[in-house]
């Protein structure tokens, strides 16, 4: 099991606990589920922006942290929307199989 799968399992457990009214006290993940999709999407957007800023500032340490924050919030969004992490990985695997198979672009000769 990858670290992503492990984290996603914890997120799903927190979602079930929230839905059952047994949310862990002071759980940030449960807080996000309580606030709903709008708050979760806002956090995804914030973390995406912070990731871009860290990259533009050429700060590798900050970039690593922001990428992880972004991935975490994307995982919370997936769990909130009933999307399994394995489904996300499946799409990535499908895309990986296409690497090197770029579509040939149609060029237009404007002189004809």
C-alpha positions as CSV (number, residue, x, y, z in Angstrom):
1,X,0.0,0.0,0.0
2,X,1.4,3.4,-1.0
3,X,1.5,6.3,1.4
4,X,-1.2,8.0,-0.7
5,X,-3.5,4.9,-0.3
6,X,-2.8,4.9,3.5
7,X,-3.7,8.6,3.8
8,X,-6.8,8.2,1.7
9,X,-8.0,5.3,3.9
10,X,-7.6,7.5,7.0
11,X,-9.5,10.3,5.2
12,X,-12.3,7.9,4.4
13,X,-12.4,6.7,8.0
14,X,-12.8,10.3,9.2
15,X,-15.6,10.8,6.7
16,X,-17.5,7.7,8.0
17,X,-16.9,8.9,11.6
18,X,-18.2,12.4,10.7
19,X,-21.3,10.9,9.0
20,X,-22.0,8.7,12.0
21,X,-21.7,11.6,14.4
22,X,-18.5,10.1,16.0
23,X,-16.0,12.5,14.5
24,X,-12.7,12.7,16.2
25,X,-12.5,15.9,18.2
26,X,-10.2,18.6,16.7
27,X,-9.9,16.6,13.4
28,X,-9.2,19.0,10.6
29,X,-10.4,16.4,8.1
30,X,-13.8,16.1,9.9
31,X,-14.0,19.9,10.0
32,X,-13.7,20.0,6.2
33,X,-16.4,17.4,5.8
34,X,-18.6,19.4,8.1
35,X,-18.1,22.6,6.1
36,X,-18.8,20.8,2.8
37,X,-17.7,20.9,-0.8
38,X,-17.5,24.7,-1.0
39,X,-14.9,24.9,1.8
40,X,-13.0,21.9,0.5
41,X,-12.9,23.4,-3.0
42,X,-11.7,26.7,-1.6
43,X,-8.9,24.9,0.2
44,X,-7.9,23.1,-3.0
45,X,-7.8,26.4,-4.8
46,X,-5.7,28.0,-2.0
47,X,-3.2,25.2,-1.9
48,X,-2.9,25.2,-5.7
49,X,-2.1,28.9,-5.6
50,X,0.4,28.4,-2.8
51,X,2.0,25.6,-4.8
52,X,2.4,28.0,-7.8
53,X,3.9,30.7,-5.6
54,X,6.4,28.3,-4.1
55,X,7.4,27.2,-7.5
56,X,7.7,30.8,-8.8
57,X,9.8,31.6,-5.8
58,X,12.1,28.7,-6.6
59,X,11.7,27.4,-3.0
60,X,12.0,23.6,-3.1
61,X,11.3,23.0,0.5
62,X,8.2,25.1,0.4
63,X,7.1,23.6,-2.9
64,X,7.3,20.0,-1.4
65,X,5.1,21.1,1.5
66,X,2.6,22.9,-0.7
67,X,2.3,19.9,-3.1
68,X,1.6,17.7,-0.1
69,X,-1.0,20.1,1.2
70,X,-2.6,20.2,-2.3
71,X,-2.7,16.4,-2.6
72,X,-4.2,16.1,0.9
73,X,-7.0,18.5,0.0
74,X,-7.6,16.8,-3.3
75,X,-7.9,13.5,-1.5
76,X,-10.5,15.1,0.9
77,X,-12.4,16.3,-2.1
78,X,-12.3,12.9,-3.7
79,X,-13.6,11.3,-0.5
80,X,-16.3,13.9,-0.1
81,X,-17.5,13.3,-3.7
82,X,-17.4,9.5,-3.3
83,X,-14.5,9.1,-5.6
84,X,-12.0,6.4,-4.7
85,X,-8.3,7.2,-4.9
86,X,-7.8,4.0,-7.0
87,X,-10.1,5.6,-9.7
88,X,-7.7,8.6,-9.9
89,X,-4.7,6.2,-10.1
90,X,-6.5,4.3,-12.8
91,X,-6.8,7.4,-15.0
92,X,-3.1,8.2,-14.4
93,X,-2.2,4.6,-15.4
94,X,-4.2,4.9,-18.6
95,X,-2.5,8.2,-19.4
96,X,0.9,6.7,-18.6
97,X,0.3,4.0,-21.3
98,X,-0.2,6.8,-23.9
99,X,3.2,8.4,-23.2
100,X,5.1,8.7,-26.4
101,X,2.0,8.3,-28.5
102,X,1.5,12.0,-29.2
103,X,-1.2,12.8,-31.6
104,X,0.0,14.1,-34.9
105,X,-1.0,17.7,-35.4
106,X,-2.7,18.7,-38.6
107,X,-0.9,21.6,-40.2
108,X,-2.6,24.0,-42.5
109,X,-0.8,25.4,-45.5
110,X,-2.1,28.9,-45.6
111,X,-0.5,29.4,-49.1
112,X,-2.9,27.1,-50.8
